[in-house]
Amino acid sequence: MKSKTEIAEQQQGFIDALKQKTIDFLYTIDKSEIETILLSGSVARGDYFPGQFDGMIDLTVMKKPGSEAAPEDIFGKNEDEDIPFHCIKRDGTWYEINFIDFINAEAFKKLKIPERNALLESKILYDPNHKYEDELMNINIWSQVDLKKLLHEEFRYIIYLLGDYKVDRWNRRQAYLQMNENLNAAIRTAIHCLYYINGLYWSAEDRNLYYSLSLEKIPENYSRIIMELCTQKPDNESDYFHRESLFKSEIMRFIEQFIRL
């Protein structure tokens, strides 16, 4: 498996050129109704790697407070209505635009966790009044407290899922399929916890596992452990208890170190 770091090194020149192309494009638009523009998604992360289906550069565009502008007013018509963002193609390059109200610290608190992740991994391209930059300081201060709270809450949920009562309840029914599903839920929740430990919100579920492999603070041999945990016989008792034991000894024990801090 190619890691995020490997892809970023491989694609660096290509991505740098895309960033410059994006900056050049933004010079051409009317920004009188725009407060802030962020480079988001895989180009901002540095691992943009389009294949035969091409790809889009993600932009987060925040309107000035009180503005009633629509994306069509600034960027023209949406050229791909199958995608739930405003999409346009300029000079052979596609842009996927999340056109939103300005996000301050209070608005940030109302976002779903993957939305928080997407915002915080974005890079500022346009913020002439430093309005978003100033809000970002407040957001980061609040987030550090919030991440610790989420870590404790989600770890308690793992304990609940794998508690003796719940495991015994399903084991007496020989409901190994349900036991494995509960363990899978615990694994997904533990991955959330690893993000919190690293001072991050977790990303969308369709890429959350992959990016967890590149986190700085993870259990030793994490990649091998996750691979083994993801290999299962859903209706097998011994396989369940093997996976549960591995998860508790390697993943839960690692997380517990940070719960006690």
C-alpha positions in Angstrom: 0.0 0.0 0.0 1.3 3.4 -0.9 1.2 5.8 2.1 0.1 9.4 2.1 3.7 10.4 2.5 4.8 8.4 -0.5 2.0 9.8 -2.7 2.8 13.4 -1.5 6.5 13.0 -2.5 5.6 11.4 -5.8 3.0 14.1 -6.7 4.8 17.2 -5.2 5.8 18.9 -8.5 2.3 18.2 -10.1 0.5 19.6 -7.0 2.7 22.7 -6.8 1.8 23.4 -10.4 -1.9 23.0 -9.6 -1.7 25.3 -6.6 -0.1 28.0 -8.8 -2.8 27.4 -11.5 -5.4 27.9 -8.8 -3.9 31.1 -7.6 -3.8 32.4 -11.1 -7.5 31.5 -11.6 -8.5 33.3 -8.4 -6.9 36.5 -9.7 -9.5 36.5 -12.5 -12.7 36.4 -10.3 -14.7 39.2 -8.7 -13.9 38.9 -4.9 -16.0 41.8 -3.7 -18.5 39.5 -2.0 -15.9 37.0 -0.8 -14.2 37.1 2.7 -12.0 34.1 2.5 -10.9 31.3 0.1 -9.3 28.1 1.2 -7.6 25.4 -0.7 -9.2 22.1 0.6 -9.2 18.4 0.0 -6.4 16.3 -1.4 -4.5 19.2 -3.1 -4.3 20.9 0.3 -3.2 17.6 1.9 -0.6 17.1 -0.8 -1.7 13.7 -2.0 -3.9 14.6 -5.0 -3.5 11.6 -7.3 -6.0 11.6 -10.1 -6.4 8.6 -12.4 -8.5 7.8 -15.4 -11.5 9.6 -13.9 -9.6 12.8 -13.4 -10.3 14.8 -10.3 -11.2 18.3 -9.0 -9.4 20.9 -7.0 -11.5 21.6 -3.8 -12.0 25.2 -2.8 -13.9 26.5 0.2 -15.3 29.9 -0.5 -16.7 32.0 2.4 -19.0 34.9 1.7 -18.6 38.2 3.5 -21.1 38.4 6.4 -24.4 39.6 5.1 -23.6 38.9 1.5 -26.5 37.3 -0.5 -24.2 36.3 -3.4 -24.7 32.9 -5.0 -21.9 30.9 -6.5 -23.4 31.4 -10.0 -22.8 35.2 -9.5 -19.1 34.7 -9.2 -18.2 31.5 -10.9 -20.9 31.0 -13.5 -23.2 28.0 -13.9 -22.7 24.7 -12.2 -21.2 22.4 -14.8 -21.7 19.1 -12.9 -25.0 18.8 -11.1 -24.3 15.2 -10.0 -21.9 16.5 -7.4 -23.3 18.3 -4.3 -21.0 21.3 -4.8 -20.6 24.0 -7.4 -18.3 22.6 -10.1 -16.7 24.5 -12.9 -14.0 23.8 -15.5 -11.4 26.5 -16.3 -8.5 26.0 -18.7 -8.9 22.3 -18.6 -9.0 22.1 -14.8 -12.0 21.2 -12.7 -12.8 23.1 -9.5 -15.2 21.8 -6.8 -16.4 24.8 -4.8 -18.0 24.6 -1.4 -19.7 28.1 -1.3 -20.6 28.9 2.3 -21.2 31.6 4.9 -18.2 32.8 6.8 -17.2 30.3 9.5 -16.3 31.8 12.8 -15.6 29.9 16.0 -19.3 29.5 17.0 -20.2 28.3 13.5 -17.3 25.8 13.6 -18.7 24.2 16.8 -21.9 23.3 14.9 -20.1 21.5 12.1 -20.0 17.7 11.9 -16.6 16.2 12.8 -15.5 15.3 9.3 -16.4 18.9 8.3 -14.2 20.2 11.0 -11.4 18.0 9.7 -11.9 19.2 6.2 -11.8 22.9 7.3 -8.7 22.5 9.5 -6.6 20.7 6.9 -7.4 23.5 4.4 -4.9 26.2 3.5 -5.7 29.9 3.2 -5.4 31.3 -0.3 -7.3 34.6 0.2 -8.0 36.3 3.4 -7.1 40.0 2.9 -8.5 41.2 6.2 -7.1 38.3 8.2 -10.6 37.7 9.4 -10.5 33.9 9.1 -6.9 33.8 10.3 -8.0 35.5 13.5 -11.0 33.2 13.9 -8.8 30.2 13.3 -6.8 31.0 16.5 -10.0 30.8 18.5 -11.1 27.6 16.7 -7.8 25.9 17.5 -7.9 26.9 21.2 -11.5 25.5 21.5 -10.6 22.4 19.5 -7.9 21.3 21.9 -10.4 21.1 24.7 -13.0 19.5 22.5 -10.7 16.8 21.2 -9.9 15.7 24.8 -13.6 15.5 25.6 -14.3 13.5 22.5 -11.4 11.1 23.2 -12.9 10.2 26.6 -16.5 10.0 25.3 -15.6 7.7 22.4 -13.3 5.5 24.5 -16.2 4.9 27.0 -18.3 3.8 24.0 -15.7 1.2 23.1 -15.8 -0.1 26.6 -19.6 -0.3 26.4 -19.5 -2.2 23.1 -17.0 -4.8 24.3 -18.3 -5.0 27.9 -18.6 -8.5 29.5 -22.4 -8.2 29.7 -22.8 -7.3 26.0 -20.4 -10.0 24.8 -22.0 -12.6 27.0 -25.5 -11.6 25.8 -24.7 -12.3 22.2 -22.3 -15.3 22.8 -25.1 -17.2 24.6 -27.1 -16.8 21.5 -24.2 -17.8 19.3 -24.7 -14.5 17.5 -21.1 -14.2 16.4 -22.1 -12.1 13.4 -23.4 -9.4 15.9 -20.4 -9.8 18.1 -18.1 -9.2 15.2 -20.2 -6.2 14.1 -19.9 -4.7 17.6 -16.1 -5.3 17.5 -15.9 -3.6 14.0 -17.8 -0.6 15.5 -15.3 -0.5 18.3 -12.4 -0.6 15.8 -13.9 2.3 13.9 -14.3 4.3 17.1 -10.8 3.5 18.1 -9.6 5.0 14.9 -11.5 8.2 15.8 -9.6 8.1 19.1 -6.2 7.9 17.3 -7.1 11.1 15.5 -8.0 12.8 18.7 -4.7 11.7 20.3 -2.9 13.3 17.3 -4.7 16.6 17.9 -7.0 16.1 14.9 -10.6 15.5 14.0 -11.3 12.3 12.0 -12.0 12.6 8.3 -14.8 11.2 6.2 -15.4 7.4 6.8 -14.6 6.6 3.2 -10.9 7.5 3.8 -10.6 7.5 7.6 -8.8 4.2 7.9 -6.2 5.0 5.2 -5.2 8.3 6.6 -5.0 6.9 10.1 -2.0 4.9 8.9 0.0 8.1 8.5 -0.7 9.5 11.9 2.3 10.2 14.1 1.1 8.7 17.3 -0.1 5.2 16.6 0.6 1.7 18.1 3.7 0.0 17.0 3.1 -2.2 14.0 -0.3 -0.5 13.5 -0.6 -1.3 9.8 -0.1 -5.0 10.5 -2.5 -5.0 13.4 -5.2 -3.2 11.4 -4.8 -5.6 8.5 -5.3 -8.6 10.9 -8.3 -6.9 12.6 -9.9 -6.3 9.2 -9.6 -10.0 8.3 -12.4 -11.8 9.8 -14.7 -14.8 9.7 -18.0 -13.1 10.6 -19.8 -16.2 12.0 -16.9 -17.8 13.9 -16.6 -17.8 17.7 -12.8 -18.4 18.0 -12.1 -15.8 15.3 -14.1 -13.2 17.2 -12.2 -13.8 20.4 -8.8 -13.7 18.6 -9.7 -10.4 17.1 -11.1 -9.0 20.4 -7.9 -10.0 22.2 -5.7 -8.4 19.6 -7.7 -5.2 19.7 -7.7 -4.9 23.4 -4.0 -5.7 23.9 -2.7 -3.5 21.1 -5.2 -0.8 20.3 -7.1 -0.2 23.5 -4.0 -0.4 25.6 -2.3 2.2 23.5 -5.3 4.6 23.7 -5.5 4.1 27.5 -2.1 5.8 27.9 -3.6 9.0 26.7 -6.9 8.6 28.7 -4.9 8.7 31.9 -3.0 11.9 31.0 
